[in-house]
Each structure stands twice: as C-alpha cells, then as structure tokens.
Amino acid sequence: MKITKIITVTQFVTIIGISTLLSVSCSKYLSEIPDDRTTINSDEKVELLLASAYEGTTHYDITESMSDNVEDEGKKNHFQRINDLAYKWEVNNIDQDEDSPLGYWVGCYKSIAVANQALASISQLGDRPEDLPSRGEALLIRAYYHFMLVNLWAKQYNPQTAATDPGIPYVTEPEEEPFKKYTRNTVQEVYDFIEKDLLEGLELVGSNYASPKFRFTPESGKAFATRFYLNKGGNDSWAKIIQYASELLTSPSTQLRDWSVAYKSLSSDALEIQYSSPDEPANIMVGASPSYYARYYAGSPGQFDLTQHLINALFNAPRPVSNSWAYKTYSYEIGGNQFVPKYTEHFVYTNQAAGIGNGFLQHVIFAYDEVLLNRAEAYAMVGNFEAARADLAIFYEKKTSGYNRVTTPLTEEAIQKAFPAKENELSPYYTMTAQQKVYVKCIAEAKRMEYLHEGLRWFEIRRLNLEVKHLILPQDNMILKKDDPRRELQIPAAAQESGLKPNVR
C-alpha cells in the first residue's frame, strides 16, 4: 500500500505568499522539503490531521471595524493600527499578526492546505469506505475557507459579472514545491468550486468526533449551506436555504440563543464563557483560534468602537415589537466603548516565568439564530411572508424582554411601519419588490443586533450593497458608497510578490 507524508505547518507552508510571512520569524526561507514528515497511513491519522485545519485566525477585528457597528470614540490617545486602517477602508500591508488581513489570509490557506493533504492521503490510502466521512469533512473545510476568502478579497457575487470578476486562487492540490505560482480564479469559478465541494461534503461528512461542535458535521455543513446560498442569491438559492434550514430547525423556539430568559441572570463573565461554549444549545459550530480580539472589542485599545452613542441609536431604533432588546451591554470605563459579552481570552504561556505566551479566542462559527434568519429572508424572497413573520416572531421572543408571539402576534403592519422601503437603500444584484425590501431590511437589522462584534454585519453590507458612513471627529463623514472598490480587501503584498494581481482600488 502506498503511504503519503504531510509536512507540518510549522515546517513548510508556501501557499500564495505564506512563505513570505513565515520569513518574518525564520532566519531564511525553506527551500526544500524536510525529511522529518508525519506519515499519514491510517484513518485515525487523517482525522487528527483534519483537526489541525481549524486552527486558523479570526476576521472580527477587520470586519467589525469596516462595518457600521463602530464609530469614532473621539479619544485620540486610543490607537490600534488594524482598527484604524480598517475603519478608514485603507490597505494594511504593515500588520502580520493573527488579527490582521494578512494573518487571516494565511490562516485560511493553511486550513485549505491541511484539507488538501487529507484528501490526497485518503486517495492514496485507497478511498476506503471508512475514510469517506473524513473526505466529506475535508471538502467542507476547503469550501468554507475559500468562501471566506472570496467574500473578503473579491467582489460580491453577481452572476452578470462573476465570470470576469477576479476572485482568489481556489487551491485543490497539496503543496509539493516551495514556491509554486498561483493565479486568481474568477468569482464564478470560485463559487462553482465551493458549491461542488459543499454538496459532496454534505453527502459524506459524519459527526463521530470527541468534540463534534469544533468540527464540520452534517449540522454545521447545512448551516454553512444556508450562508453560502444566501450570498449567492437568486431564485435557485432560496429553496435550498429553506430546505437546509428546515432540516436543522426541528424546534426553533428551543434552539435559539435565549437572551430574554436564560441569559438574563448571567453576569458578564458568565456570558463570555457561555456564549461560545459547545454546551450552548444555540451553537452549531465553534472555533478556537489564535487572536487577541477579546482585548480589542472590550478593552478599547482602538479609537473606533461600539460607542454609547451608537448603542443608544441601535437599541432605540424602530422595531416591529414594542418590547426592549434583552441584550446586555457593559463598559470598562465611563464614556468608554460598549460591548456585549461574547469573548474571553484564553492565554497559553510559552514561558510562564517570563510572562510570555499567546492569546486564543473561542468563538461561534455557526448558530441556529443565523440559520433561522437566513430562512426568514428566503421565505420573504419566495413571497411566503407569513412564514417569514413566524420565524421573526420566534427570534423577537428570544431577543426582547417579555415579548410573547402567541398573545401579541407579529403583524405585517408592524414590520412595514418599522422598516419602510426606501429608494435604493438595499441594492443586491437581484430585484426585490417593496414588500420584500421591508422584510429583508427587518431581517438585516435583526442580524445586526444579534451579531455585534462578530463581523457578520460586514458581509451583509457587501451582500445588500449598503452604504456606510464613518465619522472621524471633528471631520465630515467618510462614505463607502455602493460598489466602492474598497469593499474588497487588497490582495496581501506578500501574495502579490508571488504573482497574484492586486485589486483595483
């Protein structure tokens, strides 16, 4: 039997400019494959290999700072460069740490490299039936991280332009040479590859893990499918969202995160632990990544944060139920930035005596709340507004104080009043009726509240082509207009040096 070997990430990672990053901490580039590679000759080793694919970084510091979930605190003595450049939608070719654009790019391609090596190992082991769940997991990993990359570094999917819009390299083979050159696939090609991997992965993936919520399973794969098809949009996607979401939402009133009752008595510290816990019923998939974002979102090291002014605006904004939001907000200083308790840093010492180590963040990747809201939007797009209201009523019951959907049904009139359709406010590539715009805006604002600090709002801004205003006190507003090329992150300089063409900005 032929066996295969994989090079550990710390030994040899060259995908698309990653070697340039590694040169920062290494004395020289690795120019040849080392001999002390791990032999992959069993399904157990393949599964262990795949477990390492989830060790990538997070995008929250970038995506939250680019969105309308933050504004200027007015405190010029607060500065954090990732936050500063992202807020101004400027290119960041300086930072290389875990929470930077380059850090996230590298983290995604590292995960893809692991998935590709696992797929090659499974093939060389003979594509045995016992390895099929691992193959499914590897395909979902590859699809997910390419999805995240294309939705940060390329234009939003539009079938009219996707065949010519530059995407990102869709890598499907293991790394076998130190400095392999890549080219950018089109957005259409990337989406086609993602969909192919997603659908095949869903057919094969299992859930027989020691900690299934940290891995792709049939449940998290379907949750990913609802997000993918929502971003793809169009008539062919709505039915698929409804199908996958309905397979997951067997009892939505017990599956959503319960801010109205269960979270009501929890302290800030307890909320930070519970929110991303695999024991939280609302969580479908969680991750644990190197990151210092737990300090950034609550500790106010940057100038641009979730301010008291913005919290007041969000909490007092119109909504179709009169009950107040049940979300809890805190601040570590008077007049400082506000935060909803969601993260706590896990610091792992590498030298305890010297106080040296690395910060890690446990975070939610998929939750039933997002799946429900994705389904509500799909219902609205197929004209089933009654079903969309039913999903929204469940959501408001769990997120506001005292709302009862049985005694106070959510009405069409209430939604129309809270979210009147405005000309050219929402402008995805597909057309919407005035009634659909009302519902989609309602759902987008619900997501915004639920996912503060989690970066999802930025993807909604891109998907719905929303305009964003950022104020830098005391200057005038900076405006990110619709279709502004700054919506796409610039291809990292390290990757450009390896041959990838930059985005036009």
C-alpha positions, 0 to 999 in steps of 0.5 A: 500500500502506498503511504503519503507524508504531510509536512507540518505547518510549522515546517513548510507552508508556501501557499500564495505568499505564506512563505513570505510571512513565515520569513518574518520569524525564520532566519531564511526561507525553506527551500526544500522539503524536510525529511522529518514528515508525519506519515499519514497511513491510517484513518485515525491519522487523517482525522487528527490531521483534519483537526489541525485545519481549524486552527486558523485566525479570526476576521472580527477585528477587520470586519467589525471595524469596516462595518457600521457597528463602530464609530469614532470614540473621539479619544485620540490617545486610543490607537490600534493600527488594524482598527484604524486602517480598517475603519478608514477602508485603507490597505494594511500591508504593515500588520502580520499578526493573527488579527490582521488581513494578512494573518487571516489570509494565511490562516485560511490557506493553511486550513485549505492546505491541511484539507488538501493533504487529507484528501490526497492521503485518503486517495492514496490510502485507497478511498476506503469506505471508512475514510469517506466521512473524513473526505466529506469533512475535508471538502467542507473545510476547503469550501468554507475557507475559500468562501471566506476568502472570496467574500473578503478579497473579491467582489460580491457575487453577481452572476452578470459579472462573476465570470470576469470578476477576479476572485482568489486562487481556489487551491485543490492540490497539496503543496509539493514545491516551495514556491509554486505560482498561483493565479486568481480564479474568477468569482464564478469559478470560485463559487462553482468550486465551493458549491461542488465541494459543499454538496459532496461534503454534505453527502459524506461528512459524519459527526463521530468526533470527541468534540463534534461542535469544533468540527464540520458535521452534517449540522454545521455543513447545512448551516454553512449551506444556508450562508453560502446560498444566501450570498449567492442569491437568486431564485435557485438559492432560496429553496435550498436555504429553506430546505437546509434550514428546515432540516436543522430547525426541528424546534426553533423556539428551543434552539435559539440563543435565549437572551430574554430568559436564560441569559438574563441572570448571567453576569458578564463573565458568565456570558463570555464563557457561555456564549461560545461554549459547545454546551450552548444549545444555540451553537452549531459550530465553534472555533478556537483560534489564535487572536487577541480580539477579546482585548480589542472589542472590550478593552478599547485599545482602538479609537473606533468602537461600539460607542454609547452613542451608537448603542443608544441609536441601535437599541432605540431604533424602530422595531416591529415589537414594542418590547426592549432588546434583552441584550446586555451591554457593559463598559470598562470605563465611563464614556468608554466603548460598549460591548456585549459579552461574547469573548474571553481570552484564553492565554497559553504561556510559552514561558510562564516565568517570563510572562510570555505566551499567546492569546486564543479566542473561542468563538461561534462559527455557526448558530441556529439564530443565523440559520433561522434568519437566513430562512426568514429572508428566503421565505420573504424572497419566495413571497411566503411572508407569513412564514417569514413573520413566524420565524421573526416572531420566534427570534423577537421572543428570544431577543426582547424582554417579555415579548410573547408571539402567541398573545401579541402576534407579529403583524405585517403592519408592524414590520412595514411601519418599522422598516419602510422601503426606501429608494435604493437603500438595499441594492443586491444584484437581484430585484426585490419588490417593496414588500420584500425590501421591508422584510429583508431590511427587518431581517438585516437589522435583526442580524445586526443586533444579534451579531455585534462584534462578530463581523457578520454585519460586514458581509451583509453590507457587501451582500445588500450593497449598503452604504456606510458612513464613518465619522472621524471627529471633528471631520465630515463623514467618510462614505463607502458608497455602493460598489466602492472598490474598497469593499474588497480587501487588497490582495496581501503584498506578500501574495502579490510578490508571488504573482497574484494581481492586486485589486483595483482600488 
